[in-house]
Amino acid sequence: MDPDTQTSAVQVLRPGMVTAMQVAAEFAGTFMICFAVYAVSSWGRIPSGTTPLAAALTFALAFLAAGSIFGTVSGAHFNPAVTFAAMFTAQTGWIQGLLYIFGQLLGAVAAGAAVVAVLPFTKENDGKVWLAAAVNGFDKGSPSAQMLGQYHLSFGVALAIVAELIASLIVVGTAVTSLTEDGRSKEGHVLRSAAAYGVGVMITYPVTGAGLNPARSTGIALFARGKGLAVDPLSQLPIFWICPLMAGAVVGLIVILCHMIVDGARAKLDTAPESTIDVPEVLLGTEGRTHGDVERVTMTETVETSEGEPEFSGIKQSEPAAPDADKVAGSDDSAPRQESGDPDMLEPAAGDASEEQKHTQVSDHKPKAKTDADEDVKSD
């Protein structure tokens, strides 16, 4: 059975119960992803630091795990930007989408609270060691700020916006195009989205710590405030909301335009399902035609039967033209006729009669010429 069309157990429940389950799934999935990201970026960096590869693998694998568990329930958004784009394209209703975003934010905040609650803090270490790489920021708030500061360099707001916007386009575009029209996840949605997150984190982690998800940025920023960081995370948080949501709007517009173009083409096919074009014989592969001949063919579209099964019409070769009646009559008159009866007794054709008559005339002329010559000799 096609996984895109089969009925799931969730669809047979009452609408209110379904919505509650979906919001709970978004909450739990976002909590899993954010907790993994915060943990690897805080106490996970103690042995050897957090590299872009480690951060990318963490984000991708965490999304893969959460999506595998909750994807069939809610569609595995786990990101307000993805939900916003799905609302824009009508894949998710506006009320349902707002509830999704609410659940995602709660999940991220719960993950941030859990990570900060278990971290050991002292007067000497009030958060710089643990949270500097877990929060999202740029300039002095960037994970690369300490290294770049040695060369009097920094990743400014312009680079942060460009990196976050492009990476968010990759993530949101991949997620939205792998959802069905009613917001459910298609086959391969979780794997594709996980790969997109891996690429996006590799792009943005050295610059901003890899936001890509407003809920992820908000969850840890709320609890990192006042922990002795170089920059207040909340002061830079708007960038990590604007860029993903802008990417969601762009993706939504592109999807809508593509649907408009496709619907317009289908409308034209419905009004004029057939069109004729001239195709050279060499493309048709027919035999018995002179090279360079052109035949009339009809290109027909693929239509659907009443049962919904596609019926392919393909390319039809037009019937050969009927021979002209005058030409047929002329050819019958010029052909030799055979009488009924003995097949050896043939009626000579007009052409044969003329040849025989010429032969007789030549034969009569030759003896006459010989007689005149004899008379001349005798007279001499």
Steps between C-alpha positions, in 0.01 A plus 500: 500500500622850418615666826391838366137389459449237768285582801686518829357428844521870587257592222214296647509681836294803593642831368564639847685189609704498179606862547602437860708200397667696222590791727634257759709331231646836394578579863673167562691500171626855547602420857706202382679697230572807711615300801749309283630821340530686832672205667760449228567875485543534877642207697569305180768748397720440806713211361600653166264786428202507267591491132264586213496134403402389849228765517367402156488132586328575830228711338445258211493184710279656766250608235517156342418335832219741591352488152501122496302496824253785447504561125188297426305693764579865430704506180829562684520879473684568828579851372280814499646601162389173340155531655472862383583398142247214519237749621591728210446221247179377669659166585424580863208702632572829673356397836673165485823671396490742792445209736796321341724804557381526859587134560840542335588798716395318814715202402807718438454694825460174693821367344689818588375489857599134535855555371565809711354328807750213489811706419734576793547873559740678735582861576806474278308328221157652467433376146784599269643150487169324441276730301727703273472242221141398573342838430465659158671831431730698274787743539610454864227242547630276221663166588803616300528837678793401721709363215418785260568757773869411488507642148263788577228340288138410566196354330266798477125522465509508117677166475274356769187601307629361169612169652183448703271596212661271243525206739139552611389498136664160460336363814152644451490431127594137550247454779202666331544327164505162672163556669168400347225749419339437840828540691587135555853382440577321175723198482858618551401830662691435822817387324498794258441753776775347714744532210392862444561581868844343478593720205350810661690450826828452315443836330394704800664351808834689479311828445196488729502164675234374256159643576277384209216453746347786702392261773854362536641854529238612751508200732860545617511881470242540774716313752839630386410858580697632793748211494807713427508466122670767288169595336146464631348225280157662510636818340601306187203263501285696245744412219438132568126550465500733200729294275322163534154656472610698195629177348162341574318783322728475195456124478125539538482754216708279272280199569185703436637636170596150388148376577351791306714421195414131511128570550505741206661238277242243607218743424635549148518126449142463620372757251715372211604144577643438151745694289654408166861540406713401203750229580759378246470137398844422637367573850202272447706201389258406220607302193422542135518880500731728312769660717388842616129429473290664765191343646225637711488362851285580796650544843246406762525553870481241773147497631348335801215258481204514734672244722798736540744280305714679241431411137787579266411605150853553371575608144251416229606476137237631265341266248651513147299715259257317269611488134341751266197365313613647164841337531341166579272525195792594275707211618213257431464625138870476421539147639473208252177306520476122490195328358331227687568158360831362370780687683725460191259700286583857590350803341783718371524832658492823306874543535568150364275556197685813397836322516374214279362746245834680476678168444263413211557836334876458510474150352284626207738784427816291465387270214372802308838670521672184368268475195572856389871432509460193281305701244779757477757228433286350226451835331873550484 
